[in-house]
Amino acid sequence: MLGRKLAVILFLVTCSSAIASAQSKYEIAPFFGGKCCGRILSSSNTVDYFKIKSSEDFGVLFNYSLWDNFQTEFMWNRQPTTIIQHNVTPFGSNFTTVGNTNIDIYQIGILYEFRSTEARIKPFLAGGLGWTHFGDFSSQTGVSTRFSYNLGGGVKYFPARHFGLRLDIRYLATRTIPQQSVQNGFLVTTSAHAKQGEANVGLILRF
């Protein structure tokens, strides 16, 4: 009888440990913040670039712990913004509003935390690859869905085991229309990028 009780206790302890471990592997973090800058170069003779107006952004991050300090990450980020074209004329230049659109980013990446799994405050570095969808007006700008990447970092704070706060600061770049330039006397094609910066805060649900 004693042996059976010990076996049951051992089984329950093992299951509890496994469940606790599994509960700490997943994080879901809806976020909100702002995104600034960004322009799309144009191949037109009358428009040299399209400006992406700075605005708010929002989205969600899904993280899964591969090891104690390494996580894989999926990010969806939406920026409701306005596209403005910069017109070049014989008498100078001016801006014309093209219209409002949503820019959506979908990326998969990795995240490294600098402190132990039990720490309340966890600085981190992160990066990812994926694609950016520029929404409407692809016929005007010449871009629709393009390869993109991000680099950045931030800090997580966990006042409780299954709840936390998160601050992210990231640099994002999306390839746009290839540009030609003269380098060392040769005409070469280079990849133009729409470059943006963002800062977001979010809530973390960890389980």
Secondary structure as GFF3:
##gff-version 3
##sequence-region A 1 207
A	DSSP	alpha_helix	2	23	.	.	.	ID=ss1
A	DSSP	beta_strand	26	36	.	.	.	ID=ss2
A	DSSP	beta_strand	39	41	.	.	.	ID=ss3
A	DSSP	beta_strand	47	52	.	.	.	ID=ss4
A	DSSP	beta_strand	55	65	.	.	.	ID=ss5
A	DSSP	beta_strand	70	89	.	.	.	ID=ss6
A	DSSP	beta_strand	92	113	.	.	.	ID=ss7
A	DSSP	beta_strand	121	133	.	.	.	ID=ss8
A	DSSP	alpha_helix	138	141	.	.	.	ID=ss9
A	DSSP	beta_strand	145	160	.	.	.	ID=ss10
A	DSSP	beta_strand	163	175	.	.	.	ID=ss11
A	DSSP	beta_strand	179	183	.	.	.	ID=ss12
A	DSSP	beta_strand	186	190	.	.	.	ID=ss13
A	DSSP	beta_strand	193	206	.	.	.	ID=ss14
###
